[in-house]
Amino acid sequence: MTRAIVCRDLGPPAALRFEDWPSRPLGPGEARVRIAAAGVNYPDFLMIQGLYQYKPPLPFVPGFEAAGVVAEVAADVTGVAVNDPVILRLRAGAYAEEAIVRAADLWALPPGWSMAEGATFATIATTADVALVARGRVEAGEVLLVLGAGGGVGLAAVELGAMLGLDVVAVASTPEKRRAALDRGAAEAVAAIPAGLKADVVFDPVAGSQFMLALETLVPGGRYLVIGFAGGPPGRPDTDLVQRREVAVLGVRAGEYGRRDPASALASRDRILAWARAGRLKPLIGGRYPLARAADALEAIGGRRVLGKLVLET
């Protein structure tokens, strides 16, 4: 047995339970990891309510990213050894004291990184990379508008966009979040979309009421990257505007992209880990909670009260 946060009934974070959860022997190609920290993401908040695209069967353990130390490997596993510090990516199961994963899916923790940093890195960095590089096909010199720029994935997009030579305009709700965006390389950080802005690419994890305002900033040939819906219901594009401006609205699901195209997913992983090892891409930890208080962390995420990423620590 291990201890875990368990979702037995769909509903608000308060319905989650911290309890014993069954473990099992390793299968071929698998590793057991003692989890030290787990990242908290907005999709976790949606998943426990049955509102996310992926709906694991009940009961389940939420959480799809973590970091820890390898405790056991199957006899056929190579390249990963007991006591290796690693990053885990899962579809669910990270809010626990241990997880069993395919050893081939483990990432080496970048040298000098804390477990909290490792646990909050993979999702945001992969999403930003897949969105900007694979889907958005950005080019140096273009203008990138980032909504929700004070959250974890928004800050990753700001940082990566600046690294790729883009002129980044960051929109964030508080002075603290705007300062963080400027520190990450934004050319401008504002509370609302600037009037008259002409953007080549929009990175939008927010949707809601800002959707049409952001869509109208795009120049001909512009790309609108739909990342998520933290600000409200999905926006409904004005297809007349889309046609007249000759712009593209592109959905981004980094996890599905990786499952559909494993070779491209490996290339994305190698890029972001190289940047991490070089000190050029790193998550901002906005708060830490013990694992047993996962509900409090999810309430904060759901209320959009978070700067950067939240982490659960075992």
C-alpha positions in Angstrom: 0.0 0.0 0.0 0.9 3.6 -0.4 -0.7 6.9 0.7 -2.5 8.9 -2.0 -5.1 11.6 -2.7 -8.0 9.6 -4.1 -11.0 10.9 -6.1 -13.9 8.4 -5.4 -16.7 10.7 -6.5 -16.6 13.5 -9.0 -16.9 16.9 -7.4 -15.1 19.8 -5.8 -11.6 19.4 -4.2 -13.1 19.1 -0.8 -14.5 15.7 -1.8 -11.0 14.3 -2.2 -9.6 11.8 0.4 -6.1 11.2 1.6 -6.0 7.4 2.2 -4.3 4.1 1.6 -4.0 3.2 -2.1 -3.0 -0.3 -3.4 0.4 -0.9 -4.9 1.4 -3.8 -7.1 4.4 -5.7 -8.3 6.3 -4.3 -11.3 5.6 -5.5 -14.8 8.1 -5.7 -17.6 9.8 -2.4 -18.5 8.4 -0.6 -15.4 10.0 1.3 -12.5 8.7 2.2 -9.0 9.4 5.8 -8.0 9.2 7.3 -4.5 7.5 10.6 -5.2 9.0 13.6 -3.5 6.9 16.3 -5.2 3.9 16.5 -7.5 2.9 19.4 -9.8 -0.6 20.9 -9.5 -2.3 21.8 -12.8 -5.6 23.4 -13.8 -6.6 20.2 -15.7 -6.3 18.4 -12.3 -9.0 20.7 -11.0 -11.2 19.9 -14.0 -10.5 16.1 -14.0 -11.8 15.6 -10.4 -15.1 17.2 -11.5 -15.3 15.1 -14.7 -14.8 18.2 -16.9 -11.5 17.4 -18.5 -11.1 15.6 -21.9 -9.5 12.6 -20.3 -11.8 10.9 -17.8 -10.1 8.1 -15.8 -12.5 5.5 -14.3 -13.4 6.0 -10.6 -11.7 5.8 -8.2 -8.5 7.4 -9.3 -5.5 9.3 -8.0 -5.2 12.8 -9.7 -2.0 14.4 -11.0 0.0 13.9 -14.1 3.5 15.2 -13.2 5.9 14.5 -10.4 9.5 14.1 -9.4 11.2 11.5 -7.1 13.7 8.8 -6.7 13.7 5.4 -8.4 13.1 2.8 -5.8 12.9 -0.4 -7.9 13.2 -1.4 -11.6 12.0 -4.5 -13.4 14.7 -7.0 -14.5 14.6 -6.0 -18.1 15.0 -2.2 -17.5 18.2 -0.5 -18.7 19.2 3.1 -18.6 17.4 3.8 -15.3 18.8 2.6 -11.9 17.7 2.6 -8.3 18.3 5.9 -6.6 18.2 7.9 -9.8 16.4 11.3 -9.4 13.8 11.5 -12.1 10.8 13.4 -13.5 7.6 11.5 -14.1 4.8 12.2 -16.6 1.5 10.3 -16.2 -2.1 10.5 -17.3 -3.1 10.3 -13.6 -1.5 9.0 -10.3 1.0 11.7 -9.3 -0.7 12.8 -6.0 0.7 9.8 -4.2 3.8 8.7 -2.2 4.8 6.3 -5.0 4.0 5.6 -8.7 4.7 2.8 -11.1 5.6 4.0 -14.6 7.2 2.8 -17.8 10.9 3.3 -17.2 11.3 4.6 -20.7 9.1 7.5 -19.9 11.2 8.8 -17.0 13.3 11.9 -17.5 16.6 12.6 -15.7 16.2 15.5 -13.2 18.4 18.3 -14.5 21.6 18.8 -12.4 21.1 21.1 -9.4 17.3 21.1 -9.7 15.1 20.6 -6.6 12.4 18.0 -6.7 9.8 20.8 -6.6 11.3 22.3 -9.8 11.4 18.9 -11.5 7.7 18.2 -10.5 6.5 21.4 -12.1 8.5 21.6 -15.2 7.5 19.0 -17.8 3.9 19.9 -18.4 4.4 23.6 -18.8 7.6 23.4 -20.8 6.2 20.7 -23.2 3.0 22.6 -23.7 4.8 25.8 -24.5 7.2 24.0 -26.9 4.6 22.0 -28.7 2.4 25.1 -29.0 5.0 27.6 -30.2 7.4 25.3 -32.2 5.3 22.5 -33.5 1.8 24.0 -33.9 2.5 27.8 -34.1 5.7 27.5 -36.1 6.9 30.8 -34.8 9.7 32.7 -36.3 12.1 35.2 -34.7 10.9 38.8 -34.9 7.2 37.9 -34.7 4.9 39.4 -32.0 3.6 36.9 -29.5 0.6 37.8 -27.3 0.4 35.6 -24.1 -2.7 35.6 -22.1 -2.7 34.3 -18.5 1.0 35.2 -18.5 1.4 34.9 -14.7 0.4 31.2 -14.5 2.8 28.3 -14.9 2.2 27.6 -18.6 1.9 31.3 -19.5 5.3 32.1 -17.9 6.8 29.1 -19.8 5.4 30.5 -23.1 6.8 34.0 -22.2 10.2 32.5 -21.4 10.4 30.2 -24.4 9.0 32.9 -26.8 11.7 35.3 -25.7 14.4 32.6 -26.1 13.1 32.0 -29.7 13.5 35.7 -30.5 9.8 36.8 -30.4 8.6 40.1 -29.2 6.4 39.0 -26.3 3.5 41.0 -25.0 2.3 39.4 -21.7 -1.2 40.0 -20.2 -1.5 39.2 -16.5 -4.0 40.2 -13.8 -1.7 41.4 -11.0 1.5 43.6 -10.7 3.3 40.6 -9.2 2.4 38.4 -12.2 3.4 41.1 -14.6 6.8 41.6 -12.9 7.4 37.8 -13.2 6.6 38.0 -17.0 9.0 40.8 -17.5 11.7 38.9 -15.5 11.0 36.0 -17.9 11.7 38.1 -21.0 8.5 39.8 -21.9 9.0 43.0 -23.8 5.8 44.4 -22.3 3.5 43.2 -19.5 0.1 44.7 -19.2 -3.2 44.2 -17.4 -5.3 44.1 -20.5 -4.8 43.5 -24.2 -3.4 46.8 -25.6 -5.6 48.7 -28.1 -4.3 48.5 -31.6 -1.9 45.6 -30.9 -1.0 43.6 -34.0 0.1 40.1 -33.1 1.4 37.2 -35.2 0.6 34.5 -32.6 -1.7 34.4 -29.6 -1.0 31.9 -26.8 -4.3 31.4 -24.8 -4.7 29.2 -21.8 -7.5 31.4 -20.5 -10.3 31.7 -23.2 -13.5 33.2 -21.7 -14.2 36.8 -22.3 -10.8 37.6 -23.8 -11.1 35.2 -26.7 -12.5 37.6 -29.3 -10.4 40.5 -28.2 -7.3 38.5 -28.6 -8.4 37.0 -31.9 -8.9 40.5 -33.3 -5.3 41.3 -32.7 -4.0 38.8 -35.3 -2.5 40.0 -38.5 -3.2 38.1 -41.8 -1.5 34.7 -41.5 -1.7 34.9 -37.7 -2.1 31.8 -35.5 -4.3 31.5 -32.4 -3.1 28.7 -30.1 -5.9 27.4 -27.9 -4.2 26.0 -24.8 -7.0 25.8 -22.2 -10.0 27.4 -20.6 -9.0 28.7 -17.1 -10.9 31.9 -17.6 -14.3 30.5 -18.4 -16.2 28.6 -21.2 -14.4 28.0 -24.5 -14.6 31.0 -26.9 -16.6 30.8 -30.1 -14.6 32.3 -33.0 -16.2 34.6 -35.5 -15.6 32.6 -38.6 -16.2 35.6 -40.8 -13.3 37.3 -39.1 -11.2 34.2 -39.4 -11.8 34.1 -43.1 -11.3 37.8 -43.7 -8.1 38.0 -41.7 -6.9 34.6 -43.1 -5.9 33.5 -39.6 -5.7 30.0 -38.1 -7.2 28.8 -34.8 -5.2 25.8 -33.6 -5.9 23.5 -30.7 -2.9 22.4 -28.6 -3.0 19.2 -26.5 0.7 18.4 -25.9 0.0 15.0 -24.3 -2.1 13.8 -27.2 0.5 15.2 -29.6 3.2 13.1 -28.0 1.0 9.9 -28.1 0.2 10.5 -31.7 3.7 11.3 -32.8 6.3 9.7 -30.4 9.3 10.8 -32.4 8.3 14.4 -32.3 7.6 14.1 -28.6 11.1 12.8 -28.0 12.5 15.8 -30.0 10.5 18.2 -27.9 11.7 16.5 -24.7 15.3 16.7 -25.8 14.9 20.4 -26.6 13.4 21.5 -23.3 15.8 19.3 -21.2 18.7 20.9 -23.1 17.4 24.4 -22.3 16.8 23.3 -18.7 20.4 22.0 -18.3 21.6 25.3 -19.8 19.7 27.3 -17.2 17.5 28.9 -19.8 14.1 27.4 -18.9 12.9 26.9 -15.3 9.6 26.9 -13.5 8.6 29.5 -11.0 7.3 27.9 -7.8 4.5 30.0 -6.4 3.5 27.8 -3.4 4.1 24.6 -1.6 1.6 22.3 0.1 1.9 19.0 1.9 0.3 16.1 -0.1 -2.5 15.8 2.4 -3.6 19.4 1.6 -4.0 18.8 -2.1 -7.6 20.1 -1.9 -6.3 23.5 -0.7 -3.9 23.7 -3.6 -6.6 22.8 -6.1 -8.9 25.4 -4.7 -6.2 28.0 -5.3 -5.7 26.8 -8.8 -9.4 26.9 -9.5 -9.7 30.4 -8.2 -6.8 31.6 -10.4 -4.9 32.9 -7.3 -1.6 31.4 -8.3 1.7 32.9 -9.5 3.7 30.3 -11.4 3.2 26.7 -10.3 2.0 25.0 -7.1 3.6 21.9 -5.8 2.6 19.1 -3.4 5.4 17.6 -1.3 5.3 14.2 0.4 
